[in-house]
Amino acid sequence: MKSGIAIALIVCGTLLVITPAVYDYMLLRNVSNVLLSRTDMRTVTSGEPLSSMYRFVCWSFGAIMIGVAILRSLKSPQTSALVGRPTSA
């Protein structure tokens, strides 16, 4: 596997894995900012939490993408370094 493709798979897989955590953080940050700025409010609903199925799909596809990139990079040797080298006579 080309290194550019492997890097892209790892980056995209990592983004998929951390998406639910970032969403939760942003949701709680939004709610806490509203509660700190508005003292007259007791409860705030900022948005819907992510479903457990969506979390599972994000985590599993991200982990699969990272795993494929790592396994394919280990299985296929990089022959591009050997191509184009002059042989010594």
All heavy atoms as an XYZ file, in Angstrom:
667
protein
N       0.844     -1.164      0.000
C       0.000      0.000      0.000
C       0.894      1.233      0.000
O       1.890      1.273      0.711
C      -0.906     -0.001      1.232
C      -1.763      1.232      1.347
S      -2.854      1.215      2.769
C      -4.069      0.059      2.215
N       0.515      2.219     -0.788
C       1.287      3.444     -0.827
C       1.179      4.169      0.509
O       0.147      4.116      1.181
C       0.783      4.345     -1.947
C       1.046      3.790     -3.317
C       0.611      4.770     -4.376
C       0.881      4.204     -5.742
N       0.498      5.126     -6.800
N       2.250      4.835      0.874
C       2.261      5.473      2.181
C       1.249      6.605      2.271
O       0.692      6.857      3.339
C       3.665      5.988      2.501
O       4.058      6.958      1.545
N       0.982      7.305      1.176
C      -0.010      8.373      1.197
C      -1.406      7.862      1.497
O      -2.174      8.485      2.232
N      -1.736      6.716      0.923
C      -3.046      6.115      1.169
C      -3.142      5.621      2.609
O      -4.165      5.784      3.268
C      -3.312      4.972      0.171
C      -3.386      5.540     -1.244
C      -4.585      4.212      0.510
C      -3.457      4.491     -2.327
N      -2.069      5.035      3.101
C      -2.064      4.551      4.490
C      -2.218      5.712      5.470
O      -2.980      5.619      6.438
C      -0.775      3.782      4.775
N      -1.533      6.801      5.208
C      -1.646      7.968      6.089
C      -3.059      8.530      6.049
O      -3.631      8.886      7.084
C      -0.598      9.027      5.699
C       0.802      8.530      6.042
C      -0.872     10.356      6.385
C       1.920      9.386      5.501
N      -3.647      8.608      4.852
C      -5.021      9.108      4.728
C      -6.004      8.210      5.474
O      -6.920      8.706      6.151
C      -5.401      9.218      3.264
N      -5.835      6.890      5.372
C      -6.712      5.968      6.096
C      -6.573      6.125      7.602
O      -7.567      6.096      8.330
C      -6.417      4.526      5.692
C      -7.058      4.025      4.415
C      -6.532      2.638      4.073
C      -8.560      3.997      4.549
N      -5.357      6.288      8.074
C      -5.139      6.438      9.518
C      -5.733      7.747     10.019
O      -6.400      7.784     11.062
C      -3.642      6.320      9.848
C      -3.180      4.881      9.634
C      -3.360      6.762     11.273
C      -1.698      4.672      9.729
N      -5.536      8.829      9.277
C      -6.084     10.126      9.699
C      -7.608     10.103      9.686
O      -8.263     10.534     10.647
C      -5.529     11.261      8.809
C      -6.282     12.550      9.022
C      -4.052     11.460      9.069
N      -8.199      9.601      8.618
C      -9.662      9.549      8.532
C     -10.256      8.597      9.571
O     -11.296      8.880     10.164
C     -10.090      9.143      7.132
S      -9.744     10.398      5.892
N      -9.599      7.483      9.801
C     -10.066      6.560     10.830
C      -9.998      7.165     12.218
O     -10.914      6.999     13.028
N      -8.935      7.909     12.486
C      -8.811      8.573     13.779
C      -9.900      9.623     13.951
O     -10.486      9.750     15.036
C      -7.420      9.222     13.907
O      -6.429      8.209     13.731
C      -7.247      9.885     15.245
N     -10.183     10.365     12.899
C     -11.256     11.362     12.976
C     -12.605     10.703     13.233
O     -13.429     11.231     13.994
C     -11.299     12.191     11.692
C     -10.157     13.178     11.505
C     -10.259     13.853     10.140
C     -10.144     14.211     12.610
N     -12.853      9.550     12.612
C     -14.104      8.839     12.868
C     -14.198      8.344     14.303
O     -15.258      8.401     14.917
C     -14.239      7.647     11.918
C     -14.940      7.902     10.603
C     -14.903      6.646      9.737
C     -16.362      8.343     10.812
N     -13.084      7.882     14.843
C     -13.092      7.355     16.212
C     -13.356      8.473     17.222
O     -14.088      8.282     18.195
C     -11.770      6.617     16.519
C     -11.616      6.327     17.988
C     -11.699      5.323     15.725
N     -12.783      9.651     17.009
C     -12.935     10.722     18.004
C     -14.171     11.592     17.784
O     -14.466     12.449     18.618
C     -11.680     11.610     18.075
C     -11.482     12.388     16.786
C     -10.467     10.826     18.459
C     -10.411     13.445     16.888
N     -14.919     11.390     16.696
C     -16.092     12.217     16.420
C     -17.126     12.200     17.551
O     -17.578     13.272     17.965
C     -16.739     11.798     15.087
O     -15.806     12.053     14.038
C     -18.025     12.536     14.820
N     -17.542     11.056     18.095
C     -18.519     11.092     19.190
C     -18.006     11.810     20.438
O     -18.760     12.536     21.082
C     -18.790      9.611     19.489
C     -18.430      8.898     18.249
C     -17.291      9.664     17.653
N     -16.740     11.649     20.754
C     -16.196     12.318     21.936
C     -16.158     13.832     21.750
O     -16.474     14.596     22.668
C     -14.799     11.791     22.240
N     -15.793     14.268     20.563
C     -15.771     15.709     20.281
C     -17.181     16.278     20.316
O     -17.407     17.368     20.847
C     -15.084     15.978     18.919
C     -15.262     17.409     18.487
C     -13.614     15.627     18.991
N     -18.148     15.545     19.784
C     -19.538     15.998     19.814
C     -20.026     16.142     21.255
O     -20.664     17.145     21.601
C     -20.424     15.033     19.041
C     -21.878     15.431     19.057
C     -22.344     16.414     18.195
C     -22.774     14.833     19.933
C     -23.677     16.798     18.216
C     -24.102     15.216     19.959
C     -24.548     16.191     19.102
O     -25.868     16.566     19.131
N     -19.737     15.157     22.088
C     -20.138     15.237     23.496
C     -19.488     16.423     24.193
O     -20.131     17.133     24.967
C     -19.775     13.946     24.231
C     -20.661     12.789     23.832
O     -21.745     13.030     23.256
O     -20.260     11.641     24.082
N     -18.211     16.642     23.934
C     -17.504     17.759     24.541
C     -18.131     19.092     24.124
O     -18.366     19.967     24.955
C     -16.025     17.727     24.160
C     -15.290     18.970     24.562
C     -14.948     19.195     25.890
C     -14.954     19.939     23.616
C     -14.291     20.350     26.262
C     -14.302     21.092     23.985
C     -13.962     21.296     25.308
O     -13.323     22.445     25.668
N     -18.400     19.242     22.822
C     -18.980     20.496     22.344
C     -20.392     20.707     22.901
O     -20.780     21.827     23.222
C     -19.003     20.517     20.816
C     -17.636     20.474     20.187
S     -16.600     21.845     20.658
C     -17.238     23.096     19.603
N     -21.159     19.645     23.037
C     -22.500     19.740     23.592
C     -22.454     20.190     25.050
O     -23.174     21.113     25.446
C     -23.206     18.384     23.465
C     -24.676     18.326     23.813
C     -25.480     19.129     22.806
C     -25.150     16.883     23.810
N     -21.602     19.569     25.843
C     -21.482     19.952     27.251
C     -20.903     21.350     27.411
O     -21.301     22.097     28.311
C     -20.625     18.943     28.006
C     -21.278     17.589     28.248
C     -20.300     16.632     28.901
C     -22.524     17.741     29.089
N     -19.985     21.719     26.544
C     -19.411     23.068     26.597
C     -20.479     24.116     26.300
O     -20.547     25.155     26.963
C     -18.272     23.162     25.594
C     -17.599     24.481     25.583
C     -16.447     24.474     24.608
N     -15.942     25.817     24.467
C     -15.492     26.331     23.353
N     -15.427     25.595     22.282
N     -15.069     27.557     23.315
N     -21.320     23.843     25.331
C     -22.396     24.756     24.982
C     -23.380     24.916     26.136
O     -23.790     26.024     26.473
C     -23.103     24.255     23.724
C     -23.884     25.325     23.025
O     -23.750     26.501     23.327
N     -24.696     24.913     22.070
N     -23.768     23.814     26.744
C     -24.709     23.849     27.866
C     -24.097     24.592     29.048
O     -24.753     25.433     29.671
C     -25.129     22.419     28.269
C     -25.864     22.420     29.586
C     -25.982     21.805     27.180
N     -22.842     24.333     29.351
C     -22.223     25.006     30.499
C     -22.055     26.501     30.252
O     -22.217     27.301     31.179
C     -20.882     24.360     30.835
O     -19.978     24.536     29.778
N     -21.765     26.897     29.012
C     -21.669     28.329     28.713
C     -23.009     29.026     28.894
O     -23.064     30.149     29.414
C     -21.164     28.552     27.288
C     -19.682     28.347     27.166
O     -18.951     28.402     28.151
N     -19.222     28.086     25.950
N     -24.093     28.381     28.495
C     -25.417     28.979     28.670
C     -25.765     29.075     30.148
O     -26.258     30.108     30.620
C     -26.486     28.165     27.898
C     -27.889     28.602     28.273
C     -26.276     28.308     26.407
N     -25.490     28.027     30.911
C     -25.817     28.051     32.341
C     -24.969     29.064     33.112
O     -25.438     29.652     34.085
C     -25.664     26.653     32.937
C     -26.733     25.649     32.529
C     -26.404     24.273     33.089
C     -28.106     26.093     32.990
N     -23.729     29.267     32.686
C     -22.897     30.260     33.363
C     -23.302     31.686     33.014
O     -23.224     32.577     33.867
C     -21.424     30.035     32.998
C     -20.757     28.838     33.637
C     -19.349     28.650     33.088
C     -20.710     28.992     35.143
N     -23.725     31.906     31.799
C     -24.065     33.273     31.401
C     -25.486     33.663     31.793
O     -25.759     34.831     32.040
C     -23.864     33.453     29.895
O     -24.760     32.626     29.192
N     -26.389     32.715     31.873
C     -27.782     33.001     32.224
C     -28.085     32.374     33.569
O     -28.314     31.177     33.682
C     -28.723     32.413     31.177
C     -28.580     32.899     29.766
C     -29.356     34.165     29.494
N     -30.715     34.164     29.975
C     -31.785     33.910     29.232
N     -31.646     33.603     27.961
N     -32.984     33.969     29.747
N     -28.081     33.168     34.604
C     -28.304     32.639     35.962
C     -29.779     32.363     36.235
O     -30.099     31.659     37.190
C     -27.775     33.632     37.004
O     -28.415     34.901     36.803
C     -26.271     33.797     36.867
N     -30.685     32.892     35.417
C     -32.106     32.669     35.650
C     -32.588     31.318     35.111
O     -33.691     30.898     35.428
C     -32.925     33.800     35.025
C     -32.705     33.924     33.531
O     -31.614     33.540     33.062
O     -33.625     34.402     32.835
N     -31.773     30.638     34.337
C     -32.174     29.351     33.755
C     -31.745     28.196     34.656
O     -30.658     28.196     35.198
C     -31.559     29.185     32.372
C     -32.001     30.232     31.385
S     -31.292     29.974     29.781
C     -32.424     28.768     29.155
N     -32.622     27.230     34.802
C     -32.323     26.052     35.613
C     -31.938     24.857     34.741
O     -31.091     24.057     35.095
C     -33.533     25.675     36.465
C     -33.913     26.728     37.442
C     -33.330     26.407     38.780
N     -33.798     27.384     39.744
C     -33.000     28.022     40.556
N     -31.722     27.762     40.531
N     -33.472     28.896     41.397
N     -32.599     24.706     33.601
C     -32.304     23.594     32.703
C     -32.121     24.130     31.286
O     -32.751     25.105     30.895
C     -33.446     22.553     32.694
O     -34.642     23.173     32.249
C     -33.627     21.925     34.060
N     -31.280     23.456     30.551
C     -31.001     23.831     29.170
C     -30.947     22.555     28.339
O     -30.332     21.568     28.742
C     -29.658     24.578     29.046
C     -29.343     24.879     27.602
C     -29.679     25.845     29.864
N     -31.562     22.586     27.177
C     -31.450     21.495     26.222
C     -30.753     22.046     24.995
O     -31.298     22.887     24.296
C     -32.827     20.932     25.844
O     -33.502     20.551     27.032
C     -32.692     19.745     24.916
N     -29.541     21.576     24.762
C     -28.744     22.128     23.675
C     -28.840     21.305     22.407
O     -28.674     21.822     21.327
C     -27.280     22.220     24.105
O     -26.500     22.703     23.060
N     -29.069     20.042     22.511
C     -29.134     19.192     21.334
C     -29.358     17.755     21.740
O     -29.339     17.404     22.912
N     -29.562     16.946     20.757
C     -29.785     15.524     20.994
C     -28.449     14.804     21.133
O     -27.520     15.065     20.367
C     -30.557     14.914     19.830
C     -31.971     15.430     19.707
C     -32.849     14.963     20.842
O     -32.715     13.802     21.264
O     -33.661     15.777     21.304
N     -28.331     13.910     22.095
C     -27.103     13.106     22.174
C     -27.057     12.105     21.019
O     -28.088     11.747     20.449
C     -27.218     12.395     23.518
C     -28.669     12.425     23.846
C     -29.246     13.630     23.180
N     -25.856     11.695     20.674
C     -25.692     10.722     19.595
C     -26.223      9.362     20.034
O     -26.084      8.970     21.196
C     -24.215     10.587     19.228
C     -23.556     11.811     18.599
C     -22.082     11.539     18.386
C     -24.213     12.165     17.298
N     -26.808      8.651     19.108
C     -27.314      7.324     19.434
C     -26.149      6.355     19.620
O     -25.051      6.560     19.107
C     -28.238      6.814     18.326
O     -27.494      6.557     17.156
N     -26.413      5.311     20.359
C     -25.360      4.330     20.621
C     -24.959      3.592     19.340
O     -23.796      3.224     19.171
C     -25.804      3.340     21.686
O     -26.972      2.672     21.264
N     -25.892      3.418     18.407
C     -25.571      2.757     17.148
C     -24.626      3.635     16.313
O     -23.678      3.135     15.713
C     -26.844      2.456     16.360
C     -26.568      1.745     15.053
S     -25.668      0.201     15.286
C     -26.995     -0.930     15.405
N     -24.887      4.945     16.295
C     -24.017      5.858     15.553
C     -22.613      5.854     16.156
O     -21.616      5.858     15.434
C     -24.606      7.261     15.565
C     -23.833      8.242     14.738
C     -24.005      8.299     13.362
C     -22.919      9.111     15.320
C     -23.300      9.191     12.586
C     -22.205     10.008     14.558
C     -22.404     10.048     13.195
O     -21.690     10.933     12.430
N     -22.526      5.844     17.482
C     -21.222      5.781     18.154
C     -20.483      4.500     17.780
O     -19.294      4.515     17.491
C     -21.391      5.836     19.661
C     -21.837      7.142     20.181
C     -22.086      7.047     21.693
N     -22.733      8.225     22.169
C     -22.081      9.326     22.512
N     -20.788      9.368     22.447
N     -22.735     10.388     22.925
N     -21.202      3.384     17.791
C     -20.597      2.108     17.462
C     -20.097      2.079     16.027
O     -19.001      1.596     15.745
C     -21.590      0.965     17.703
C     -21.082     -0.367     17.280
C     -20.121     -1.023     18.041
C     -21.532     -0.959     16.110
C     -19.628     -2.260     17.641
C     -21.041     -2.182     15.702
C     -20.092     -2.833     16.475
N     -20.902      2.609     15.100
C     -20.513      2.618     13.695
C     -19.285      3.501     13.483
O     -18.351      3.117     12.770
C     -21.695      3.071     12.809
C     -21.251      3.371     11.398
C     -22.780      2.002     12.807
N     -19.264      4.673     14.103
C     -18.089      5.556     13.982
C     -16.844      4.859     14.518
O     -15.785      4.874     13.877
C     -18.309      6.865     14.733
S     -19.341      8.044     13.881
N     -16.964      4.260     15.690
C     -15.807      3.603     16.293
C     -15.357      2.411     15.467
O     -14.160      2.237     15.209
C     -16.140      3.156     17.716
C     -14.941      2.648     18.417
C     -14.034      3.364     19.122
C     -14.494      1.288     18.466
N     -13.056      2.544     19.609
C     -13.305      1.261     19.218
C     -14.975      0.096     17.943
C     -12.613      0.086     19.457
C     -14.277     -1.070     18.178
C     -13.113     -1.066     18.932
N     -16.292      1.584     15.032
C     -15.894      0.369     14.308
C     -15.306      0.689     12.935
O     -14.284      0.114     12.551
C     -17.073     -0.594     14.186
O     -18.124      0.009     13.474
N     -15.919      1.603     12.175
C     -15.358      1.943     10.864
C     -14.000      2.623     11.000
O     -13.098      2.393     10.198
C     -16.313      2.817     10.059
C     -17.379      2.042      9.345
C     -18.703      2.422      9.449
C     -17.070      0.941      8.588
C     -19.696      1.715      8.800
C     -18.053      0.221      7.931
C     -19.372      0.610      8.042
N     -13.856      3.464     12.011
C     -12.557      4.095     12.240
C     -11.488      3.077     12.590
O     -10.368      3.122     12.068
N     -11.832      2.140     13.460
C     -10.872      1.103     13.843
C     -10.535      0.197     12.656
O      -9.374     -0.195     12.478
C     -11.437      0.276     14.993
N     -11.525     -0.099     11.824
C     -11.273     -0.923     10.633
C     -10.345     -0.188      9.670
O      -9.416     -0.787      9.110
C     -12.600     -1.311      9.957
C     -13.337     -2.341     10.808
C     -12.372     -1.838      8.553
C     -14.753     -2.616     10.367
N     -10.578      1.100      9.459
C      -9.721      1.873      8.553
C      -8.280      1.907      9.044
O      -7.337      1.722      8.261
C     -10.266      3.296      8.406
C     -11.546      3.375      7.623
S     -12.304      4.991      7.680
C     -11.225      5.898      6.596
N      -8.096      2.131     10.339
C      -6.741      2.157     10.892
C      -6.100      0.781     10.790
O      -4.935      0.646     10.422
C      -6.778      2.649     12.358
C      -7.217      4.116     12.400
C      -5.428      2.481     13.033
C      -7.529      4.623     13.794
N      -6.870     -0.266     11.108
C      -6.340     -1.622     11.036
C      -5.946     -2.030      9.628
O      -4.893     -2.644      9.419
N      -6.764     -1.686      8.647
C      -6.442     -2.015      7.257
C      -5.159     -1.308      6.829
O      -4.287     -1.900      6.179
C      -7.616     -1.650      6.326
C      -7.193     -1.631      4.871
C      -8.763     -2.623      6.525
N      -5.038     -0.042      7.191
C      -3.826      0.704      6.812
C      -2.581      0.088      7.431
O      -1.553     -0.063      6.757
C      -3.961      2.161      7.238
N      -2.665     -0.300      8.688
C      -1.494     -0.876      9.360
C      -1.172     -2.258      8.792
O      -0.013     -2.546      8.472
C      -1.734     -0.933     10.879
C      -1.744      0.478     11.454
C      -0.668     -1.785     11.566
C      -2.155      0.558     12.900
N      -2.187     -3.104      8.642
C      -1.930     -4.462      8.148
C      -1.418     -4.462      6.717
O      -0.487     -5.195      6.388
C      -3.196     -5.311      8.256
C      -3.609     -5.696      9.667
C      -4.929     -6.462      9.646
C      -2.533     -6.515     10.336
N      -2.015     -3.649      5.855
C      -1.562     -3.609      4.462
C      -0.173     -3.003      4.345
O       0.587     -3.372      3.462
C      -2.550     -2.824      3.598
C      -3.901     -3.489      3.450
C      -3.836     -4.745      2.641
N      -3.434     -4.390      1.278
C      -2.979     -5.251      0.389
N      -2.864     -6.510      0.702
N      -2.631     -4.859     -0.816
N       0.167     -2.065      5.210
C       1.511     -1.482      5.174
C       2.557     -2.484      5.642
O       3.688     -2.473      5.160
C       1.570     -0.235      6.043
O       0.757      0.775      5.504
N       2.194     -3.341      6.577
C       3.144     -4.347      7.063
C       3.282     -5.505      6.088
O       4.370     -6.070      5.950
C       2.696     -4.881      8.423
C       2.771     -3.889      9.579
C       2.204     -4.528     10.844
C       4.189     -3.411      9.805
N       2.202     -5.868      5.403
C       2.241     -7.012      4.498
C       2.954     -6.712      3.188
O       3.668     -7.547      2.665
C       0.827     -7.496      4.195
C       0.224     -8.312      5.295
C      -1.101     -8.880      4.858
C      -1.682     -9.744      5.962
N      -2.948    -10.337      5.559
N       2.734     -5.548      2.622
C       3.339     -5.241      1.323
C       4.648     -4.489      1.522
O       4.662     -3.403      2.067
C       2.379     -4.418      0.467
O       2.129     -3.188      1.084
N       5.750     -5.086      1.109
C       7.040     -4.402      1.259
C       7.129     -3.214      0.318
O       6.552     -3.218     -0.770
C       8.062     -5.477      0.902
C       7.321     -6.419      0.027
C       5.890     -6.387      0.486
N       7.842     -2.201      0.742
C       8.024     -1.016     -0.081
C       9.155     -1.270     -1.071
O      10.318     -1.275     -0.710
C       8.354      0.197      0.808
C       7.251      0.578      1.751
C       6.031      1.108      1.012
O       6.173      1.679     -0.064
N       4.864      0.910      1.573
N       8.789     -1.474     -2.326
C       9.786     -1.730     -3.356
C      10.170     -0.462     -4.096
O      11.051     -0.478     -4.926
C       9.265     -2.752     -4.375
O       8.054     -2.250     -4.947
C       9.010     -4.095     -3.712
N       9.511      0.650     -3.782
C       9.794      1.885     -4.505
C      11.196      2.399     -4.189
O      11.785      3.116     -4.983
C       8.759      2.948     -4.166
O       8.811      3.242     -2.786
N      11.756      2.037     -3.049
C      13.104      2.479     -2.701
C      14.148      1.742     -3.536
O      15.222      2.265     -3.787
C      13.368      2.253     -1.226
N      13.825      0.531     -3.973
C      14.784     -0.243     -4.748
C      14.743      0.106     -6.233
O      15.707     -0.094     -6.940
C      14.489     -1.740     -4.568
C      14.603     -2.272     -3.134
C      14.200     -3.738     -3.102
C      16.002     -2.106     -2.618
N      13.646      0.607     -6.700
C      13.507      0.932     -8.120
C      14.273      2.207     -8.410
O      14.175      3.185     -7.689
C      12.020      1.096     -8.482
C      11.882      1.550     -9.923
C      11.278     -0.189     -8.243
N      15.050      2.173     -9.455
C      15.770      3.371     -9.867
C      17.170      3.485     -9.315
O      17.896      4.391     -9.658
N      17.572      2.545     -8.490
C      18.933      2.562     -7.972
C      19.873      1.959     -9.016
O      19.594      0.879     -9.541
C      19.059      1.731     -6.696
C      18.703      2.470     -5.470
C      19.138      1.645     -4.283
N      18.832      2.355     -3.061
C      18.914      1.841     -1.880
N      19.282      0.574     -1.752
N      18.655      2.543     -0.836
N      20.942      2.621     -9.278
C      21.896      2.016    -10.210
C      22.625      0.850     -9.546
O      22.927      0.877     -8.358
C      22.851      3.163    -10.528
C      22.737      4.100     -9.376
C      21.333      3.940     -8.848
N      22.820     -0.174    -10.314
C      23.538     -1.319     -9.780
C      25.036     -1.093     -9.975
O      25.482     -0.546    -10.981
C      23.133     -2.614    -10.503
O      23.356     -2.446    -11.888
C      21.668     -2.914    -10.252
N      25.773     -1.474     -8.991
C      27.244     -1.301     -9.104
C      27.825     -2.467     -9.904
O      27.460     -3.620     -9.687
C      27.867     -1.214     -7.721
O      27.534     -2.359     -6.981
N      28.704     -2.158    -10.791
C      29.274     -3.186    -11.656
C      30.650     -3.599    -11.222
O      31.410     -3.006    -10.615
C      29.322     -2.697    -13.092
